[in-house]
Amino acid sequence: MKKLCLSIFLTLFLGFHLSSIDLLAQSCTQLSLPEHAIARLCIPRNKYPADLDFSPDGKTLASLIYCCPREIILWDVENKIEKLTIIVPNDSYHSIRFSPDGKTFVCGNTLYDTTTGQPKLILSDSEGYENHVVYSPDGKTLAGAGVKGIRFWNSTADPTTDTSPPIGILPTDTSAIDTSKDGFVATPIATSSVTVPRIRGLSYSPDGQELAIACSLGVWIYNAELNTEITLFTQDHGGHRGGVLSVAYSPDGNTIASGDSAGKIHLWDAKSRKHKLTLSKPKIFGQYLSQIPSLKFSPDSNAIVSGSDRSNGDQMYLWDATTGEYKYTLRGHTGNVTSVIFSPDGNTIASTSSDKTILLWDFTAYPIVSISPDSVTPSTIGEELTFDLKITNSKDISGYQATIEFDPEAFEYIETTYGDYLSEGVPVQPILNQHLGTVKLASLSLSGIGSNGDGTLATIKFKVNAIRTSKLSLRDVILSDNEGNESYAWIDGAQILKTATTEDSDCSVTNTKDVNKDCVVNIQDLVLVATHFGRGGGNVADVNSDGRVDIIDLVLVAGAFGDTATAPAVYADTQAMITTDDVQQWLRAAHKVNLPDSMYQRGMLTLEQLLTVLIPKNTALLPNYPNPFNPETWIPYQLVEPAEVTVLIYSANGPLIRTLALGHQPAGIYRNRDRAAYWDGTNEAGEPVASGVYFYTLLAGDFRATRRMLVIK
């Protein structure tokens, strides 16, 4: 209300809008900082920051500034002021990095003194290798990448006396790729006359032995000590379909994260070089990933932060680096977020944007909304389970909304009791969709007094209809203060565990293929094995007890489909849990091993049958759901063959109002909410559409079909 009155006053008496103040504030002041931002660093006019790096002590932030000419600015982090500005002589430089001791930093072909800003070393023969340059973890070597490939230099060489050539150049002959080691797949990508195409970034492993290289073909893993290529992570490994834009090793050396031009972030096991998982979509209405130009691990390797390009370009997202689950959104930039980085102590995140600002964010004071208890083991069907929706570390909260997702076959929603956390809170009647497994909660304080600290937002009760492993997840958690300003919370769900011993447990306890011990060997067991690929022994997914979870374990599980006493639903939830890509990749890997064992051969046949289940007999556009709706809906479809997919949305009188370009999609059924096309009820300008009838058209190759939907507000 205060903000609305101020806006009216300024418009009537001073002739401009409150948004004008926000724009002025964002240009070069500390006014109107976004939620959880602690500082805005001011960039010279008509320039914008491209890359960032913290010094090892966290006291200095280096920024590479684009356009005309390019500059390096060093910032005093504590005082939020500029320390040094250096003109960069070359427009092809894209990165800036501090040395491990913090005494120097490198940008392009030049090492600079951190204190004076004076050049200390020029890298000879660097043309074509200087777009991205990084230090090795021990600081003794520099690796540079560009249009010609990879090249190394000694970082301590004296440029006036050293005439030795660079340490080495990345081999480009595909025969140099080591294919002898188990699990390494060498994809021919070049002849001896060309180099790795379109390199976008480098990351050293913490031990300095390997480099991960982001390029248009995938993620190269390169032995920096032996100067040889090791392998390439591509779509065939369960990873990227498009060019990779960013890559990073976790500080503990166990994981590699990579982001691509299609908005996907993949995690890889750095030891086994196996695909681990794909990060989930942001669980906030209307938010999704586009290009991923930058991503970084937190210093403790537990979290990942990423920037975003194009759509939703003002957002940064955080995930749990172990589970891949979405956790948090930072919102405040007004342009594409091009670079992100954690401070060495993990307490601050720095971000750059095409809005010509650098923002520093407090990563210690965010509110947390969680489901408690965080794990439950039901004992009997019909049992009632109660969960609390908790909030901690909150400040000035006057309203909230949240959606709880549950397994609709395992649980039946009973009721919600709202807590007393909000002062004079007025709860909204919960909105239940038992079919989809969602219940939406909301409450608003009428007192005008914001609540702080910890408390219980609501208590939710469910009845157990089936005992199996599942999750209670949170999405669309939005908090608001008494002026209606929205912010987000770090979200934590709950795990529903299946007991290893029930009344009929003897059907599965001794069956090692029943990985989740629910007395059925089915799709859930396959997925559990796949998510554990690359892990060592002592793991329930290591079905054959050979000390490693791999494709052999998965095929053996597939071969056991139907062996259990309660086998009827071996294909249940198939389309919701796996894709045609998943099964095709498993089959390719299985055929390479091709054990003569009868159970293994039976498992391969089961995977072939699964593929037929996942590939429909015809391409079709299915009815959207919900319908009618307000404000969001999902548009399901199915493809009999791979195709470029686009959904066009028209108003009732004919004009095209929104285009959903879904890109190249493999054959399969895109029915559940994670796979169907999503429309947030807005036009191309991001404005909500009016109530009425709309038409949606699916274009997939030569296929075209149209259906009708209804928006009611």
N, C-alpha and C positions, 0 to 999 in steps of 0.2 A: 504494500500500500504506500509506504514511504517513497519507494522508487517510482511508482506511478504518479504520485502527486508532484514529485520533483520534475518528472518528465513533462507533465502538463504545464507547470510553471515556466520551465525553460522554453517550451515551444511557444507559449502565448506571449511572454514578456521579453525573451531574449532572441527568439527567432531560430533556435536550433534545438536538436533533439539530444536526449541523453546518450544515444549511441555515438554522437559526435564526441562527447567527453570520453567515452570508452576508447574510441579510436585514438584520441589525443594521448590518453593515458598509456595505451599500449605502445605508442610510437617511441617514447623515450622517458618514461617516469616509472615510479614505483606505485602509482595509484592504480586502483582497479585490478589488482593482481588476481589471477585465477585461484580457485580453491586449492590449498596446499602448496601454491607457489610461494617462494620466499624472496625472490628477487627477479628483476628483469634487467638484462644487460643491453645497453643501447648500441646499436650498430649505426655506422655512418649512413647518411641518406643515400638512397639508390644502390645500396649494397645489401647482400644477405649472406648469412653464415652457412657454410657447407659441411664442415666437419669439426669435431671437438675431441679434446683429450685432457684428462686431469693429470697433473704432475703426481708422482708417487706419494708425496706427502699431502696431497689434496689441497694445497694452499694456492695453486695456480691453475687456471683453466686456459688452455690454448684453443683458439678458434681460427679456422681458415675462412676468409671472407671472399666471396665471389664479386667480381665485376668492379672494375675498371679504374685502376688496375686491381688485381687480387692482392689481398693483404693478410698478414698474420697479426692477430691481436692477442696479447697475453693479459689475463684478467687476475686481479687480486680477489680471490674468492671471499675472504672474510669481509673486506670493505666494499665489495661489489663495484670496483673501479678498474679502469684500464691502466695497465702498467707499461706496456710496450706496443708499438705498432711497427710492422716491418713490411715493406713492399715486396711482393713476390714477382719475380721476373717472367714467369711462365704461366700461361692460362691452362695448361694441361694437368696441373697438380690437383689431386682430389683428396689428399689425406694429410693429417698432421699427427705426429706421435712423439711422446717424450721417451727418452732413454730410461732404462730401469733405475738408474741412480738420480735421475731428474736434472742432471747438469746440462744436458743438451736436448734438443728436439730436432726432428727431421721433417722437412716438407719438400717433396720433389727430390732434386739432386743435391740438396744443401743441408748440412748440419749447422744448427745455430746454438750459440751460447745462451742458456736460459736467463742468465742475469743481465747480460749486456745486449742480447739480440744480435750480436755480430756473427757472421758466418765463420765456422770453424773447419769445415771440410766440404769439398766439392766431389761428388761422385762422378768419376770419369766414365766415358762410354755409356752414359745413362739414357740416351735418347731412345724412346720406345719402351723403357723399363721404369719410368719415373712417375707414372700416374698414381700409384699406391706404393708407399715405402714404409716398412715397419722394422723395428728392432727385434732381434732375437731376445729371449728372456734373460740371457746372461749379458746382453748389451754389446757383445763383441762383433756381431754380424748384422748387416742390413740386408733385407730382402726387398727388391723392387719389382713391380709388375706393371705391364703396359701392353701396347698393341703388339710388341715383339715377343712377349713371354715373361719369364722370370729371370732375374739376375741378382747376384749377391756381391756384397762388398764387405771389406774389413772396416769396422766403424772407428778403429783407432789409427788408421793409416795417416801418414803425413802427406798431404797433397802436394807439397813442394818437392818431395824426394821419391815418393812411391810411384813407380812406373809399371807395377805389376798389373796384369789384366784382372777383371772381375773373377771371383772365385769360380763361377760356373754359370751355365745357361741351361734352362729347362730343356731336356730332350724333346724333340717333336716327332721323331720317328716312332710309330706305334709299337715297333718291335722292342722298344726299350721298356715297355710296361711289364711289370712283373705279374704274370698270371699263374705262377706255380703255387702260390699260397692259397689255402682253403678259403673260399668265400670271396675271393677277389675276382671281379669281373672287369676285363679290359675291353672298353668299347673303342674301336678305331675311330678317331676323330680328326686326324690330320695326316698329311704327308710330311716329308722332311722339309718341305718348302713353306709350311705355314705353322703358326703357333697356336696356343690355346686361345680360342676366340672370346673377345669381349670380357676381359677380366674386370670384375667390379670390386674385389676386395681380397684381403689376405688376413689370416690369423695363425699365429704360431701356437703349437701345443706348449703347455707350461714347461715341459722338459726340453723344449727347443729342438726335438728330433724331427718334427713334422710340421708341414704347412698345410692348412686348408685354404683352397683357392676357389672363390666364387666366380663362375663364368657362365656363359650362355648355354653350356651343355650340361651343367650340374655342378657338383662340388668335387674338385680334384683333391686328392690326398697325396702329398709329395714328401719324400724323404729328404729333409734339408741337409742331413749329414752325408748321405751317400749320393746325393744329387741324382736321384732316380724317382720316377713316377711309381706310385703304389697302386692306386685304383681310382675309379670315378664313380661317385654316387649319382645315379640317374633315376628315371622313372622305373627302370627295370628292377631297381633295388627297393621299390616302394616309395620313391621320393618324388622329386620335382618333375613336372611336365614342361615347364618353361624355363627361361633363363633365371639363374640365381643372382641376386643382387647383394646379398649380405651373408656373412659367415662368421662364427665365433666359437672358440673352444671355451668350455667351462674352466674356471680357475683350478678345479680339482683334477682336470685332465680326463674326466670320464665321458664327457658328452660333447658333441659338436652340434650347434644349432645353425640352421640355414634358412633364409627367407627368399622368396622368389617374386617374379613379376605377376603371378596369378594370385597373390595374397595368401600363400601357404607357408607355414613355418614347420620344418621337420627337425626332429631330433635323431641323432645317430650315436650309436655306441662307439666311442673312439677307440676302444681296444679291439672289439670283434669286427668293427666296421659294418655293423648291421643297422638297418633302420629300426628305431625304437618306437616312435609314435609321431603323429601329426598333431600340432596344438589345436585345441578346440576353438570354435568361433567365439567372439566376444558375446557374453550373455547379457547384452543390453539391447532393448528394442531399437531397431533401425541402425545398429552398428555392425559393421562387417569389415573384413580385411581386404585391402587392395594390394598395391605394391608394397614390398617390405625393403626399403632402402637401407635400414640400419636396425641392428639388434645387438643386445649385450646381456651377459650374465651378471648377476649380482656377485660381489666378492666371495660370498659363502656358497655360490653355485646353486642356491635354492630357488632363485627367481630369474625370470627373463623379462626384459623390457624391449619393446619394439616401436619404431616410428611407423608412419603410414603415409603413402603417397596417393594422389588422386582422390577417390571417394573417401569420405570420412577423414580427410587429410589433417584435421585439427586434433586428432586423437592420438594418445599413446596407450599401449596396453601392456598389462603385466600378467604373467602366467606362473604357475607352479612348474618348476623345471623338472620335477620328478614325474608328476602325473600328467602334465600337459594341460591341466584345467585352467580356464580363464579365471582371473582373480580380481582385476581392478582396472579402471580406466582413469587416465589423467587427461583432463580436457582444459584447454585454455589458449592454445595457438589458434590463429585464424588462417593458417596456410598449411601446406604439406610439412610434416615433421620429417626432416631429412637425416638427422643424426641424434643419437641418444647414448648416454653413458652414465654409469654409476661412479660416484666418488669412491676412492680407495677404502674408506670406512663403511661404505654401503648406506650412509645416512642421507645422501643427496643424489638426485638424478638431474643431469643437465641435458637440455634438448635445444636443437636448432630448428628453425622453420623458414619457409619461403615468405613468411610474414615479416621477415627482417628482424627477428628478435631471438635472443637466447633467454631461456627461462631456467631457473634453478628451483627444484621441487624438494620439499621435505618428505623423506621416505620413512619417517619414524612416527608420524602423527595421524595416520589415516584411520578412519573408523572401520570397525570390523562387524559384519553381520554374519552370524553363523547358526548352524543347526546343532542343538545339543540334546542328547549326547552325540558324539561324533561317530560312534559305532554301536550297533545293536545286533544281538543274535536272537531272533525269534525262536521259540521252542515248539509252539503248536499253531495249527491253523485255527483261526477264529480269535486268537489272542489280540488284544488291543495294545497298541504302542503309542506312547505320548512323546512328542518332541517340543522343545522350546526354541523359538526364534529369538536369538540373543543379539544384543548390540553392545559393543565395548568401545572405549576410547572415542566417544562421540562428543560433539560440541554444537550447541545451539540448534538442536533438531526439533522441528515443529511438525513434521509430517514424513511419511514414508510410504513406499509401495514395494512389494516383493512378490515374486511368483515362485512357488515350490513345485518342482517336478518330481514325480514318483512313478514307479512301475505300476501301471494300472491293472496288470494281471496279478501282481503280487499283493497289492494293497488296495483297500477301499477306504476312501476318505469318509470320516465321521463328522468331525466338527472342529471349529476354531474358537478359542477363547482369547480375546485380546488382553494384553497386559496393561499395567498402569504406568509404563515408562513415560508416555506423553502426558503433559499437564492438560487436564480437561480434554483428553483425546476423544474424538468422535470416530469410531470405526466404521468402515465400509463393509457391507455384507460380502463375505468371500464369494468369489466367482469360481465355480468348480467346472472342470471338464474331465470327468472320470475317464472318458474314452481316450483322451490324449494324455491323461495323467498329470494335470496341472490344477493348482488352486492359487488364485490371485488374492493377495491381502493388501489392505491399505488403511491408513488411519491419519487423521489430521487434528492438531491441537487448535482449539479456539481461544485459548488463554492469551495468545501472543507472547508467551514465555517459552523460550527454547529449552529443551532438556539436554543435560550433559552427563558424561560418564557412562556407566554401564547399566544395563537393565534388560528386562524381558519385553519384547514387542508383542509376542503372541504365543499361544500354546496350541499345537495341532495334534489331533488324534486320528489314527488310522486303525483299520482292522486288517489282520493278516489273512489273505486268501490263498497264498502259496508261499512256501518257504524256499527261497532261492536268493542267491547273491544279487544285490542291486544297489542303487544309490538314491538318496534324497539330495537333489541339487537345487541351487538357487539361481535365478536369473531375474533380469529387469529390476534389480534392487536400486532404487533411487531415493535419496534423502533430500529434504528441503528445509530451509530455515523459515522464519516468520515473515520474510519478504518474498517468499516463493522462489528463491534461488536454489537451483538443484545441484546436487553433488552425488558422488558415488561412494560405495563402500567396498572394502576387501571382503570377498565372500568365501565361506567355507561350508561345504555340505556335510552329509553323514553317509556312512557306509553301512549297508545292511548285510550281515554275514550269515552264511549258511552253516549250521552246526555239522560237525563231522559225524556225530552219532545221533540218529533219530530212531523212531520205532522201526523204520525199515532200512536202517543204515547199513545192514549187512549186504544190501544190494550193491553198495558202491565203495565201502571202505577199502576193500582189497583190490579195487579196480583202479590202477594207476592212470588209466586214460580219462577217468572221470575227475578232471583236474579240480573243479570247484566243489566236488563231493555233494552233488545234489541228486544223486542216483539216476542221472540221465547223462549219457555222453552225447553232446549235441554242439550246436554252433557256439554257445557260450564257452565251452571248453576250447574250441579252436581259437577263438578270439583271445582267451587267456594265454594260450601258448604263444600266439603271434606277438602279443604285447611283451612277452618275456624273451623274445629272440635275443641271443647274444649273451644271456646271463649264464652264470656258472652253475655248478652242482649245488645240491642242497635246496633245490627249488622244486616246488610241486609240478611245474611245467616241464621239468626234465624227465619226461615219461620213461625213456629207456635207460636212465641213470648212467649216462656216459660222461657226466660232468659238464654238459653244455646243452642249452636249449636252442634247437635249430629246426630246420624243415623236416628232419626225420621224425622228431617228436610230434609235429603237427600232423604229418601224414598217418602216423600210427594212431593218433586220436581219431582222425577221420575214418580209419579202417575199423574202429570199434563202434561206429554209429549203429545203434540197434541192438547192441549186446546187453544193455541193461534191462532190468525187469520192467521199468517204466519208460519204455522207449518211444512212445507215440509221437513226441514232438521234436524229433531230431532236427527238423528243418524249421522249427518255430522261430520267429523273429529274424529269419535269414536276411531279408531285405533291409531291416533296420540296423543290423550289426555289421554286415560286410558288404563289399561291393564287387562288381565283376573284376575290377582292377586287382583287388586283393586276391581273389581266387586264381586269376590268370598268372599273377606273380608267383603264387604258391606252386602252381602246376609247373611253371618253367623251372623253378628251383628243384621241385620233386623229380622231374624228368632227368635233370643233370645227375642226381644221385642214383635213382632207379635201382633200388635194392631188389633182389629176387624174392625176398621174404613175402609170403602170401598175404600177411596183414598189411604190409606196405603197399603191395599191388592193389589190394582191396581199398586202401585209403586213397590211392590215386584215382580209382574208379569213382569213389564217393565225391571227390573234388570235381570230377568231370560232371557228375550229376548235379552238384551244387551250382555249377556254372549254368546248366540248363534252367535251373530254378530262377536264377538271377536275370537271365536274358529273356525278355518277353517275346511273344510270338508276333507282335506287331507294334509299331510306333503309335502312341496315342496321347492325347491331352486329356487329363482326368479332372474331375470337379475340384474346384478350390475349397479350402476349409480354413477357418469357419466361413460360412456364407448363409445369411448376411454377416457383415463384420464391421468392426470399428476398433482401432484404425488399421490393423494389420491382418494379412492373410497369407496362406501358403498355396502355391500352385503346383500340384504334382503332375508328373508326366512319365512316360516310359519310352525307351529307345530300343529298337531291334538291332541297330547298328550304330557305331560311333558317328557323331555329327556335331557341327557347330550349332549351338542352341541359343535362340533368342526368344524372349517373350515380349510381345508388344501389347500395351494397354491403351485402349481407346475410350473416350467418353461416348455417351449414347448418341450424340449428334455427329460423331465421326472423327474429330481431330485426335491425332496421336498425342497422348499426354506423358507417356513414360516408356522407356526402352530398357529392358533387363537383359543385358548381354552376358550370358552364362558361360560363353567360351566353348571350347571343344570338350564334349562329354562322351565317355565310353558307353557302349550298350549297357542297358540296365534299367532298373525301376527306381525312379526318383519320387518316392511317395512320402517318406517321413519328413519331419520338420527340418532335420539336418541336411537333407538332400534336395528337397523340393525347392522350386523358385520362390523367393520371398518378396512380397511387396508391402511396403510400410504405409501405403495409402497417401503418398505424396507424388507431385508431378516432377518434371525434370528440374524445376527451380527449387525443389525441396519444400514446396508449399502443400499443406494438406488439401486433398480434393474435397469437393462438396458431396453431400448425400446424393445418391442416385444410382442408376444402372450403368455399369461399365462392361466392356468386352475385352477379353484377353485372348491373344493369338499366339500359338506356338509355331515357331519356324525351326525345323530340324532337317537340314539337307533339302530334299524335295518335298518334305512333308509340311503341311500347313493345316491347322485346325483352330477353331474359335469357340469359346464358351462365354457365358454371361455370369456376372457377379454383381452383388448389391452392397453398397456402402450405406449404412444407417447411422446417423449421429443424433 
